Amino acid sequence: MVNSFLKYISFEKRYSSHTVTSYQNDLRQFSNFIAEKFNTTDSAKATHLMVRSWVLSLMDDGISPKSVNRKIASIRSYYKFLLRRELIEKDPTSRVKLLKTAKELPNFADEKELVIELDGDSFKEGFKGSQQRVIMELLYGTGIRLSELLGLKASDINRHDRTIKVLGKRNKERIIPISAGLIQIIDDYINEKNHTFSSHPNDYLIVNNNGGKAYPMLVYRTVKEYLNNLSSVEKKSPHTLRHTFATHLLNKGADLNAVKDLLGHSSLAATQVYTHNSLEKLKAVFDQAHPKA
């Protein structure tokens, strides 16, 4: 039944391979727990007590509330799947409540600091410098996810309309506008790439130092190298540039629904977390400028 569920979320729900693997690991972990503690290998026969005991064991192991909630969501989806197919009569997760978590605000870079870094002379000549620059500019200039960046192909760039086509979560396509300056940066990089790896061309836009498809750690190292030069950033990851993209747009007065579409969020709730940062900036302006502040 677990295999049927994994096929369902993979092919019908079109979850990413990373998400499917996470669900699989969570279900395996739960199955191992009830087998050891309750002497049953059939997860379909799990009870509320078993689920609650598992959650308590995760907390005792020091797993963060956020991670525990993700695991609860995994098995909850599994039992809803079984219930819809009438393979069980009762959902053992129905009375399991999510843990309270501290609200984390998105970490983002200061606008002036980041622009100075990107427009400066920190990028070296040749393929490596061009590769690093296009990675940084694409992440900040479009707000795309790491997986979306790695999946980009040269054919996804529309120079006439100044847009890129991105394949997001659940294989949903979206079109993102880009600046003329970013088009030029992409073209300069492609020329360097074609010159450096003329004997074995690769259709993927971002390639590694050997001309093959780039891997996540290459992007992480690039982002960390350049964000290390910024004093305003605590976390230094590709997602930080996605947060920065959204925050800077909203600070400049962008419509929340437009930012939602640019980020590829399925609901407005996921985008609203960025409004807090914008509100803090408005408060700072008010405190500085209003006579009665």
C-alpha positions in Angstrom: 0.0 0.0 0.0 2.9 2.3 0.7 4.2 1.7 -2.9 0.8 2.6 -4.3 0.7 5.8 -2.2 4.2 6.8 -3.4 3.2 6.2 -7.0 0.1 8.3 -6.4 1.9 11.3 -5.1 4.6 10.9 -7.8 2.5 10.5 -10.9 -0.9 11.8 -10.0 -0.1 14.6 -7.5 3.2 15.2 -9.4 5.3 15.8 -6.3 9.0 16.3 -6.8 11.4 13.3 -6.5 12.8 15.0 -3.4 9.4 15.2 -1.7 8.5 11.6 -2.6 11.8 10.5 -1.1 11.0 12.5 2.1 7.6 10.9 2.4 9.1 7.4 1.8 11.7 8.0 4.5 9.0 9.2 7.0 6.7 6.3 6.4 9.6 3.8 6.7 10.6 5.4 10.0 7.1 5.2 11.3 6.8 1.5 10.2 10.1 0.7 11.9 8.9 2.4 15.1 5.5 0.5 15.3 7.2 -2.8 14.4 9.7 -2.4 17.3 7.4 -0.9 19.9 4.0 -2.5 19.0 5.1 -5.6 17.2 3.2 -4.9 14.0 4.5 -4.5 10.5 1.1 -3.4 9.0 1.0 0.4 9.0 -2.6 0.2 7.8 -3.5 -1.1 11.3 -1.9 1.7 13.2 -3.9 3.4 15.9 -4.0 6.9 17.3 -1.9 5.7 20.3 0.8 4.4 17.9 1.0 7.7 16.0 1.0 9.7 19.3 3.8 7.5 20.7 5.8 8.0 17.6 5.5 11.8 17.8 6.5 11.7 21.4 9.5 9.6 20.6 10.6 12.1 17.9 10.3 14.9 20.4 12.4 12.9 23.0 15.0 12.5 20.3 15.4 16.2 20.0 13.8 16.5 16.5 12.7 20.1 15.9 8.9 20.9 16.0 9.1 22.0 12.4 10.6 18.6 11.3 8.1 16.7 13.5 5.2 18.5 11.8 6.6 17.6 8.4 6.7 13.9 9.4 3.1 14.1 10.7 2.0 15.7 7.4 3.6 12.8 5.6 1.8 10.0 7.4 -1.4 12.0 7.5 -1.4 12.2 3.7 -0.8 8.4 3.6 -3.8 7.6 5.8 -6.0 10.1 3.9 -5.0 8.2 0.8 -6.0 4.8 2.4 -9.2 6.3 3.7 -10.3 7.6 0.3 -9.7 4.1 -1.2 -11.6 2.5 1.7 -8.6 0.5 2.7 -9.0 1.7 6.3 -12.1 2.7 8.3 -10.6 5.3 10.5 -7.7 7.8 10.1 -5.3 7.3 13.1 -3.9 10.8 12.6 -7.2 12.7 12.8 -6.7 13.7 16.4 -3.0 14.3 16.2 -2.2 18.0 16.5 0.7 19.8 15.0 3.3 21.1 17.4 3.7 24.9 17.9 6.6 26.3 16.1 8.4 29.7 16.4 7.6 32.0 13.5 10.7 32.4 11.4 11.0 35.4 9.2 12.7 35.1 5.8 16.4 36.0 5.9 17.3 38.5 3.1 20.1 40.7 2.0 20.3 44.4 2.2 19.5 45.9 -1.2 22.4 48.3 -1.5 24.9 45.8 -0.2 23.8 43.1 -2.7 23.6 45.5 -5.7 27.2 46.7 -5.0 28.4 43.1 -4.7 26.8 42.1 -8.0 27.8 45.2 -9.9 31.3 45.2 -8.6 34.4 43.5 -10.0 34.3 40.5 -7.7 33.6 38.1 -10.6 36.7 36.8 -12.3 37.3 36.6 -16.0 36.7 33.4 -18.0 34.1 30.6 -17.6 34.2 30.3 -13.8 33.6 34.0 -13.2 30.8 34.0 -15.8 29.3 30.9 -14.3 29.2 32.3 -10.8 27.8 35.6 -12.0 24.9 34.1 -13.9 24.1 31.9 -10.9 23.9 34.9 -8.6 22.1 37.1 -11.0 19.5 34.5 -12.0 18.7 33.6 -8.4 18.3 37.2 -7.3 16.8 38.5 -10.6 14.1 35.9 -10.8 13.6 34.4 -7.4 13.7 30.9 -8.8 14.3 27.8 -6.6 17.6 25.9 -6.7 16.0 23.0 -8.4 14.5 25.3 -11.0 17.8 26.9 -11.7 19.5 23.5 -12.2 16.7 22.5 -14.6 16.9 25.6 -16.8 17.9 25.0 -20.4 19.2 27.4 -23.0 16.0 27.0 -24.9 14.0 28.3 -21.9 15.4 31.8 -22.5 13.1 34.0 -24.7 15.2 37.0 -25.7 12.5 38.7 -27.7 10.0 38.7 -24.8 12.8 39.0 -22.2 11.4 36.0 -20.2 12.5 32.6 -18.9 10.3 29.5 -18.7 10.6 27.7 -15.4 9.5 24.2 -14.5 8.5 24.5 -10.8 7.0 22.2 -8.2 4.6 19.5 -9.5 5.9 20.2 -13.0 4.0 23.5 -13.2 5.4 25.9 -15.8 5.6 29.6 -15.2 7.0 32.5 -17.2 9.2 35.0 -15.4 10.2 38.4 -16.9 13.9 39.3 -16.8 15.8 42.5 -17.4 17.8 43.3 -20.5 20.9 43.4 -18.4 20.3 39.8 -17.2 19.8 38.7 -20.9 23.2 40.1 -21.6 24.8 38.3 -18.6 23.2 35.0 -19.8 24.4 35.5 -23.3 28.0 36.3 -22.1 27.9 33.1 -20.0 26.6 31.0 -22.9 29.4 32.2 -25.1 31.9 31.4 -22.5 30.3 28.0 -21.9 30.3 27.1 -25.7 33.8 28.2 -26.1 35.1 26.3 -23.1 33.2 23.1 -23.8 32.8 23.2 -27.5 33.6 19.5 -27.9 30.8 18.3 -25.6 27.9 20.8 -25.5 25.3 20.5 -22.8 21.7 21.7 -23.3 21.4 22.7 -19.6 22.0 26.3 -19.0 24.1 25.9 -15.8 26.9 23.4 -16.1 29.7 22.4 -13.8 33.4 23.1 -14.2 33.7 20.0 -16.5 30.7 20.9 -18.7 28.2 18.5 -17.2 24.9 19.3 -15.6 25.5 21.4 -12.4 24.9 19.9 -9.0 23.3 21.6 -6.0 26.6 21.9 -4.0 28.2 24.0 -6.7 25.4 26.5 -6.5 25.6 26.5 -2.6 29.3 27.2 -2.7 28.9 30.0 -5.2 26.2 31.7 -3.2 28.0 31.3 0.1 31.2 32.8 -1.4 29.5 36.0 -2.5 27.1 36.4 0.4 30.0 36.1 2.8 30.9 39.6 1.7 27.6 41.0 2.9 27.2 41.9 6.6 23.4 41.9 6.4 23.0 38.2 5.7 22.9 35.5 8.4 22.0 32.4 6.3 23.9 32.1 3.1 22.0 29.8 0.7 20.2 30.0 -2.7 16.9 30.3 -0.9 18.2 33.5 0.8 18.3 35.1 -2.7 14.8 33.9 -3.3 13.7 35.6 -0.1 15.6 38.7 -1.0 14.0 38.9 -4.5 10.5 38.8 -2.9 11.3 41.2 -0.1 12.9 43.8 -2.4 9.9 43.7 -4.8 7.4 44.2 -2.0 9.6 47.0 -0.5 9.3 48.8 -3.9 5.5 48.5 -3.9 5.0 45.3 -5.9 1.6 43.7 -5.8 1.4 40.7 -3.5 -0.4 38.6 -6.0 2.1 39.4 -8.7 5.0 38.3 -6.3 3.0 35.1 -5.6 2.9 34.3 -9.3 6.6 35.1 -9.8 7.6 32.8 -7.0 5.3 30.0 -8.2 3.4 29.8 -4.9 0.1 27.9 -5.0 -1.5 30.1 -2.4 -1.2 33.6 -1.2 -0.6 32.5 2.4 2.9 31.3 1.4 3.8 34.7 0.0 2.3 36.8 2.9 5.3 35.9 5.1 7.3 38.5 3.2 4.8 41.3 4.1 6.2 41.4 7.6 9.5 42.6 6.4 7.9 45.3 4.3 5.8 46.3 7.3 8.9 46.6 9.4 10.4 49.0 6.8 7.2 51.1 6.8 7.4 51.3 10.6 11.0 52.5 10.4 10.1 55.2 7.9 7.2 56.3 10.1 9.4 56.4 13.2 12.0 58.4 11.4 9.7 60.9 9.5 6.5 61.4 11.5 6.5 64.4 13.9 4.5 62.4 16.5 6.4 59.2 16.2 
